[in-house]
């Protein structure tokens, strides 16, 4: 079996995994692999990623011109080409719509808080590229700001993008993005996150070499972030609080002001007017009422 044939089979397998895990629906998502310095292989448009066959793959040059294949290349090919232009080390790109991560992207909430040591050491942080119309030149331009520094990012009101030195790594990074999003959603629903301190984040960054993790850029914080001449970030911005010497975790009560916020909203409401509460706000009110009964 030739290397190109193996890559066709690998793309089919990764597409099947994306579909089975619910990261894509219908004909969503796309995958590409750089074959050499002048060619890449990509999934075709208008095909479910769970039901592809090797013969469906399309080969294009690095300008997007089709070289081989009976079908048209992915409608998001421009975004993939931008990745390969900005990241010469990238050999594979996976784009999908994992539900929880896409929820964060739609809410405009980046996955950049220092919550999990594994995420800090592998992806650093997962920013959000500004919204851009899919399949247009706007989308690769929006992504480009983050591509040199990040192996994973969210696409506002769209989905997620993962980059790797090979296809399996790119796919695993997509899994990490969704896994992190699920954990972040749980902690925020509970109203509390124990964040890794800034010193601990720096300590974890120092372990990347020991773990054999090749990162495109170092970790930084808001006040130390640097932007290159082309407007591209040169580090992975992680939200990590300062802490007393020796402290590695800092409690952040994301719901601590819930009761105050709810009461502030209730004040001007009349007797028959409708009010709406989030689950967190309702829980805060119930807990406060129980405390007052004791």
Residue pairs with C-beta under 8 A, 6 or more apart in sequence:
1 9
3 35
4 35
4 41
4 59
5 54
7 33
7 35
7 41
7 57
7 167
8 41
8 54
8 55
8 57
9 54
10 33
10 167
10 168
11 31
11 33
11 41
11 43
11 52
11 54
11 57
11 167
12 52
12 53
12 54
14 31
14 94
14 167
14 168
14 171
15 29
15 31
15 43
15 49
15 50
15 52
16 49
16 50
16 52
17 171
18 24
18 29
18 31
18 49
18 50
18 94
18 96
18 171
18 174
19 48
19 49
19 50
19 51
20 50
21 98
21 175
21 178
22 98
22 99
23 29
23 96
23 97
23 98
23 99
23 174
23 178
24 48
24 49
24 50
24 96
24 97
25 97
26 48
27 45
27 46
27 47
27 48
27 49
28 49
28 96
28 97
28 159
29 43
29 49
29 94
29 95
29 96
29 97
29 159
30 42
30 43
30 49
30 74
30 75
30 76
30 77
30 80
30 95
31 42
31 43
31 49
31 74
31 92
31 93
31 94
31 95
31 167
32 40
32 41
32 42
32 43
32 74
32 77
32 80
32 92
32 93
33 40
33 41
33 42
33 91
33 92
33 167
34 40
34 62
34 84
34 90
34 91
34 92
35 41
35 59
37 62
38 61
38 62
39 59
39 60
39 61
39 62
39 67
40 59
40 60
40 61
40 62
40 80
40 81
40 84
41 57
41 58
41 59
42 57
42 58
42 59
42 60
42 73
42 74
42 77
42 80
43 49
43 52
43 56
43 57
43 58
43 73
43 74
44 52
44 56
44 57
44 58
44 69
44 71
44 72
44 73
44 74
45 71
45 72
45 73
45 74
45 75
46 72
47 56
47 71
55 70
56 69
56 70
56 71
57 69
58 66
58 68
58 69
58 71
58 72
58 73
58 74
59 66
59 67
59 68
59 69
60 66
60 67
60 73
60 77
61 67
62 81
62 84
62 85
63 81
64 73
64 77
64 78
64 81
66 72
66 73
74 80
75 134
75 135
76 95
76 134
76 135
76 139
78 135
78 136
78 137
78 139
78 140
79 93
79 95
79 139
79 140
79 143
79 161
80 93
80 95
81 140
82 140
82 141
82 143
82 144
82 147
83 90
83 93
83 143
83 147
83 161
83 163
84 90
84 93
86 144
86 147
86 148
86 232
87 147
87 148
87 163
87 216
89 165
89 216
90 163
90 164
90 165
91 164
91 165
91 166
91 167
92 163
92 164
92 165
92 166
92 167
92 169
92 170
93 161
93 162
93 163
93 164
93 170
94 161
94 162
94 164
94 167
94 170
94 171
94 173
94 174
95 159
95 160
95 161
95 162
96 159
96 160
96 174
97 158
97 159
97 160
98 159
98 160
98 174
98 177
98 178
98 181
99 178
100 178
100 181
100 182
100 185
101 111
101 126
101 154
101 159
101 160
101 177
101 178
101 180
101 181
102 154
102 158
102 159
102 160
103 181
103 185
104 110
104 111
104 128
104 154
104 181
104 184
104 185
105 128
105 154
105 155
105 156
105 157
105 158
105 159
105 160
106 156
106 157
108 128
108 156
109 128
110 125
110 126
110 127
110 128
110 154
111 119
111 125
111 126
111 154
111 177
111 180
111 181
111 184
112 125
112 126
112 127
112 237
112 238
112 239
113 184
113 193
113 195
113 238
113 239
113 240
114 120
114 195
114 196
114 197
114 198
114 200
114 201
114 238
114 239
114 240
115 180
115 183
115 184
115 187
115 193
115 194
115 195
115 196
116 180
116 183
117 196
117 200
117 204
118 176
119 125
119 126
119 176
119 180
120 196
120 201
120 204
120 205
120 219
120 238
121 204
121 205
121 207
121 208
121 211
121 213
122 151
122 173
122 176
122 213
122 215
123 150
123 151
123 152
123 173
123 176
123 177
123 180
123 236
124 149
124 150
124 215
124 217
124 219
124 236
124 238
125 150
125 219
125 236
125 237
125 238
125 239
126 150
126 152
126 153
126 154
126 160
126 177
126 180
127 146
127 150
127 153
127 154
127 233
127 237
128 153
128 154
128 155
128 156
129 142
129 143
129 145
129 146
129 153
129 154
129 155
129 156
129 161
130 142
130 156
131 142
131 155
131 156
131 157
131 158
132 138
132 139
132 141
132 142
132 155
132 156
133 139
134 158
139 155
142 155
142 156
143 153
143 155
143 161
144 230
144 232
145 231
145 232
145 233
146 153
146 232
146 233
147 153
147 163
147 232
148 216
148 217
148 228
148 232
148 233
148 234
149 216
149 217
149 232
149 233
149 234
149 235
149 236
150 163
150 216
150 217
150 233
150 236
151 162
151 163
151 164
151 173
151 215
151 216
152 160
152 161
152 162
152 163
152 173
152 174
152 176
152 177
153 160
153 161
154 160
154 161
154 177
155 161
160 174
160 177
160 178
162 170
162 171
162 173
162 174
162 177
163 170
163 173
164 170
164 171
164 172
164 173
165 214
184 193
187 193
187 254
188 254
188 255
189 279
189 280
190 255
191 253
191 254
191 255
191 256
191 258
191 280
191 283
191 284
192 251
192 252
192 253
192 254
192 255
193 251
193 252
193 254
194 249
194 250
194 251
194 252
195 239
195 240
195 241
195 249
195 250
195 251
195 252
196 204
196 240
196 248
196 249
196 250
197 240
197 241
197 242
197 243
197 247
197 248
197 249
197 250
198 221
198 240
198 241
198 242
198 243
199 243
199 248
200 240
200 248
200 249
201 219
201 238
201 240
202 219
204 219
205 218
205 219
208 214
208 215
215 236
217 233
217 234
217 235
217 236
218 235
218 236
219 235
219 236
219 238
220 226
220 235
220 236
220 237
220 238
221 237
221 238
221 239
221 240
222 237
222 239
224 235
225 233
225 235
225 237
226 233
226 234
226 235
227 233
227 234
228 234
241 250
241 252
243 249
243 250
255 280
255 284
258 280
258 281
258 283
258 284
259 281
259 284
259 285
259 288
261 281
262 277
262 281
262 284
262 285
265 275
266 275
269 275
277 285
